[in-house]
Amino acid sequence: MSIFGKIMSGIFGHSAAAAPAGGAAPAGGSSTAGGSSAPAAAPAQSVDVASIVDKAVAAKHEKLEWRTSIVDLMKALDIDSSLAARKELAKELGYTGDTNDSASMNVWLHKQVMAKLAANGGKLPPEIKH
């Protein structure tokens, strides 16, 4: 599963995980045919991103600023937040900047992830919308 797929599953739960993985197997078996239709069909309902991630943060018993930090968002969802993992996420999402400039990449990643969550049915608090 892609890193962004793990983020989606962490927030949208089983419905997001089930749609891409358990969709129409014959069409999805080919990497050239079914890749673009599965993610668009994932969540059908609106999901309150803040309440889900806030609960995950509370369970960690540490201060995580997921509303502004891609690293903290990934930590809250139990996803590898190493530089290598973030570079892979940047590649998945089409980042064209310098991946060695991790500060700029992290800001871009957070904005992109939040935008993609919103585009897939995620309800974000007003202070997060970019």
Secondary structure, 3 states (H helix, E strand, C coil): CCHHHHHHHHHHCHHHHHHHHHCCHHHHCCCCCCCCHHHHCCCCCCEEHHHHHHHHHHHHCCCCCCCCCHHHHHHHCCCCCCHHHHHHHHHHHCCCCCCCCHHHHHHHHHHHHHHHHHHCCEECCCCCCC
